[in-house]
């Protein structure tokens, strides 16, 4: 299985980078894992609705260009469906059984997602109704992918 995480923005906090690196290392036996980053679009200080839409559209186009051809696209979206860790694991297992060998998770930037990105998604996933920074979500996502593999194999992860 090949898993790609496409995201807007570079990680700035060392502790997030270290956490992600740890889970990437743990994922090695389970899948091929890659993170692809694009730079975030600049938003005017007080954007009009049209300006915000233009910025999100440009960023969304660049994000979608990073999705590998034929990959099943899961977009992290505040308006998406919430799943438990067990449900995410079952979803990934079901995709594997359906012959999906490439899965991409997409995380938008600080200003959200364009409608084009939402429409392109095969699945829209919300981590919570709480608000997290998009950089923190990256760490949470990588941890949850690792947890999903452990659950799928019936291995203990959390007591």
C-alpha positions in Angstrom: 0.0 0.0 0.0 1.2 3.5 -0.8 0.0 6.4 1.3 0.6 10.0 0.4 -0.2 13.0 2.6 -0.6 16.2 0.5 -0.6 19.4 2.6 -0.3 23.2 2.3 2.5 24.8 4.3 5.8 23.8 5.8 6.0 22.6 9.4 7.5 25.3 11.5 7.5 23.7 15.0 10.3 21.3 15.7 8.2 19.1 18.0 5.6 18.5 15.3 8.4 17.5 12.8 9.9 15.2 15.4 6.5 13.5 16.1 5.8 13.1 12.4 9.3 11.6 11.8 8.7 9.1 14.6 5.4 7.9 13.1 6.8 7.8 9.6 9.5 5.5 10.9 6.9 3.3 12.6 4.9 3.1 9.3 7.8 1.6 7.4 6.8 -2.0 7.9 3.2 -1.3 6.9 3.3 0.9 3.8 5.2 3.2 1.5 4.6 6.7 3.0 5.3 10.1 1.6 4.4 13.7 2.5 4.1 16.3 -0.2 4.0 19.9 0.6 3.0 23.0 -1.3 3.6 26.6 -0.2 0.5 28.3 1.3 -1.1 31.0 -0.7 -1.0 34.5 0.9 -4.4 35.9 1.9 -5.0 39.7 2.0 -5.5 41.1 5.6 -9.2 41.6 5.2 -10.2 39.6 2.1 -13.5 40.0 0.3 -15.4 36.8 -0.3 -14.2 36.8 -3.9 -10.6 37.2 -2.9 -10.8 34.4 -0.4 -12.4 32.2 -3.0 -9.6 33.0 -5.5 -6.9 32.2 -3.0 -8.5 28.9 -2.0 -9.0 28.0 -5.7 -5.3 28.6 -6.5 -4.2 26.7 -3.5 -6.6 23.9 -4.2 -5.5 23.5 -7.8 -1.9 23.1 -6.6 -2.8 20.6 -3.9 -4.8 18.5 -6.3 -1.8 18.4 -8.8 0.2 16.6 -6.0 -2.3 13.7 -5.7 -0.9 10.7 -7.5 -2.8 9.5 -10.5 -5.5 6.9 -9.6 -5.1 7.4 -5.9 -8.2 7.2 -3.6 -8.5 10.8 -2.2 -9.5 11.4 1.4 -9.8 15.1 2.2 -9.6 16.3 5.8 -12.5 18.7 6.0 -14.3 20.3 8.9 -17.5 19.4 7.1 -16.5 15.8 6.6 -17.6 12.7 8.4 -16.2 11.8 11.8 -14.8 8.3 12.2 -13.4 6.4 15.2 -9.9 5.0 14.9 -11.5 1.5 14.4 -13.7 2.9 11.7 -10.8 4.5 9.9 -8.9 1.2 10.1 -11.8 -0.7 8.7 -12.2 1.9 5.9 -8.5 1.5 4.9 -8.9 -2.4 5.0 -12.0 -2.1 2.8 -10.1 0.0 0.3 -7.3 -2.5 0.1 -9.9 -5.3 -0.5 -11.3 -3.2 -3.3 -7.9 -3.1 -5.0 -7.0 0.5 -4.0 -3.2 0.4 -3.6 -2.7 4.1 -3.4 -4.5 6.4 -0.8 -3.9 10.1 -0.5 -4.9 12.2 2.4 -5.1 15.9 1.7 -4.9 18.7 4.3 -5.7 22.3 3.2 -4.0 25.4 4.5 -5.0 27.8 7.3 -7.9 29.3 5.4 -9.6 26.0 4.5 -10.4 24.2 1.3 -11.8 25.2 -2.1 -15.1 23.7 -3.3 -13.1 22.0 -6.1 -11.0 20.1 -3.5 -14.2 19.0 -1.7 -15.8 17.8 -4.9 -12.6 15.9 -6.0 -12.6 13.9 -2.7 -13.6 10.3 -2.7 -14.2 10.7 1.1 -14.3 13.7 3.3 -13.0 13.1 6.9 -13.3 15.4 9.9 -11.1 14.7 12.9 -13.3 16.7 15.3 -15.7 19.6 15.6 -12.8 21.2 17.5 -10.4 23.5 15.7 -6.8 22.4 15.2 -4.0 24.1 13.3 -3.5 22.4 9.9 0.1 21.7 11.0 -1.1 19.9 14.1 -3.6 17.9 12.1 -0.7 16.6 10.1 0.8 15.0 13.2 -2.6 13.7 14.3 -3.2 12.2 10.9 0.1 10.3 10.6 -0.5 8.9 14.1 -4.0 7.8 13.2 -2.7 6.1 10.0 -0.2 4.2 12.1 -2.9 3.3 14.7 -5.2 2.1 11.8 -2.5 -0.4 10.7 -2.0 -1.6 14.3 -5.7 -2.1 14.7 -6.0 -3.9 11.4 -3.4 -6.4 12.5 -4.9 -6.9 15.9 -1.8 -5.6 17.5 -1.9 -3.6 20.8 -1.2 0.0 20.5 -2.9 1.7 23.4 -3.7 0.1 26.7 
